[in-house]
Amino acid sequence: MSAAAETYLDLDDGPLDADDGAPAGPSITLRRSEAEQWLDILFGVRPGYVAVAYGLGPYRTAKNEYRHRKWREVRYPWPAQRNTLLTDGKNGVA
């Protein structure tokens, strides 16, 4: 992927711990056209809602529970707010 390509999903999604062996940076990236195609395949044109939870800043608690410093749940009317969903996904709305 070229550096100039727009990417979607959390770009700061890297390792939880420095020693967990995961590479720094995103674990998954998508171009906008790929994200559009994925959503269209998944939800089609039938009206409904898409519910998304955005979690940023992952960490583990003292009890080793997986949590996020920022968490937000959003519902998008589909397909009316398709572009808003794509934009929010790109920006990591949390």
C-alpha positions in Angstrom: 0.0 0.0 0.0 1.3 3.4 -0.9 1.9 5.9 1.9 -0.6 8.3 0.2 -3.5 5.8 0.2 -6.2 6.6 2.8 -6.5 3.8 5.4 -9.4 2.8 7.6 -9.5 1.3 11.1 -7.3 2.2 14.0 -3.9 3.3 12.7 -2.5 3.2 16.3 -3.6 -0.4 16.8 -0.2 -1.9 17.8 1.1 -4.1 20.6 -0.5 -4.0 24.1 2.9 -4.5 25.6 6.3 -3.7 24.2 7.4 -7.3 24.7 4.3 -9.1 23.3 6.0 -9.5 19.9 3.4 -7.7 17.8 4.7 -5.2 15.3 4.2 -1.5 16.0 1.6 0.2 13.9 -1.7 -1.0 12.5 -2.6 -4.7 12.5 -5.2 -4.1 9.7 -5.5 -1.4 7.1 -8.0 -0.9 4.3 -8.2 1.5 1.4 -11.5 3.4 1.3 -12.6 1.5 -1.8 -11.9 -1.8 0.0 -13.9 -0.6 3.1 -16.8 0.4 0.8 -16.8 -2.9 -0.9 -16.6 -4.8 2.3 -19.6 -2.9 3.8 -21.6 -3.3 0.6 -21.1 -7.0 0.6 -21.8 -7.3 4.3 -25.0 -5.1 4.4 -26.2 -4.8 0.8 -28.8 -2.2 0.0 -31.5 -3.3 2.5 -32.4 -0.6 5.0 -31.4 -1.1 8.6 -28.8 -0.1 11.1 -25.1 -0.8 11.5 -23.9 -0.9 15.1 -20.2 -0.2 15.7 -18.0 0.0 18.8 -14.9 2.1 18.6 -12.2 1.2 21.2 -8.9 3.1 21.3 -6.0 2.8 23.7 -6.1 -0.9 24.5 -4.5 -2.0 27.8 -4.7 -4.9 30.3 -5.9 -4.4 33.8 -4.2 -5.8 36.9 -6.5 -8.8 36.5 -5.3 -9.2 32.9 -8.6 -8.0 31.5 -8.5 -6.4 28.0 -9.9 -2.8 28.1 -9.8 0.4 26.1 -9.1 3.9 27.4 -11.7 5.3 25.0 -14.9 3.4 24.1 -17.8 4.6 22.0 -20.8 2.7 20.6 -22.5 4.3 17.5 -25.5 3.2 15.4 -25.7 4.3 11.7 -28.9 4.1 9.7 -27.9 1.9 6.7 -27.4 2.8 3.8 -28.4 6.4 4.5 -25.3 7.1 6.7 -22.8 4.9 4.8 -20.4 7.8 4.1 -20.5 8.9 7.8 -19.7 5.3 8.9 -16.7 5.2 6.5 -15.5 8.7 7.7 -15.9 7.8 11.4 -14.0 4.5 10.8 -11.2 6.4 9.2 -11.0 8.9 12.0 -11.3 6.4 14.8 -14.3 8.1 16.5 -14.1 7.4 20.2 
